[in-house]
């Protein structure tokens, strides 16, 4: 079983290693090739040399960060409402939340474009419409992730805080929010990843704006710059650092404190 697991990991990381190797490749022509020709550091030193690459990266980060903040705040509030409160239409709300996750992105993107055209903002397609679209399809993932965290929380901890004369705000700030924070952070990271690399919905609602996935698609048609492999390598390394840091932080919190052995007093 361990051998099979290692094979799966190797199979998963082979494309990533291939991208890492090609980031040091010096192609003979303007477009990158699938074969390694010669080693060079030039691709890492001239990341912004392809026209529009850094601009598309900046736009993708701006859209993803804005959409992540909005989706995380709204999704967390919705998750608290669905888990902690009973109201008419609660079961229907739970069902509707899953619809954007199950809907094909082509259908979702074309529907959003039709809505923007119907309300008369088709001439203003760009940053605002992209943020609205990204919030709509990432909101469901945030709600589901935070709901799973809230459902596994022990409500007796909050009751104990109230018994110790903590008011509702103190209980939420000191007990509920720290316990729910791992789920909220995980939901925010998932929303950012989904927003940053989205292509289909973005292609329908971007107008003249070019995000990084759209730039990669356009580069494939007119010539794939080797600097794109550098950007892919950097994104993987940054994500890897965040995952390792989160795992180390979680392991330190789970480990018991190192208590000194005290001598008995008589």
PyMOL commands that set and color helices and strands:
alter all, ss='L'
color gray80, all
select helices_A, chain A and resi 2-22+42-45+53-84+90-102+105-118+122-124+127-151+155-163+168-196+200-205+212-222+227-254
alter helices_A, ss='H'
color red, helices_A
deselect
rebuild
show_as cartoon
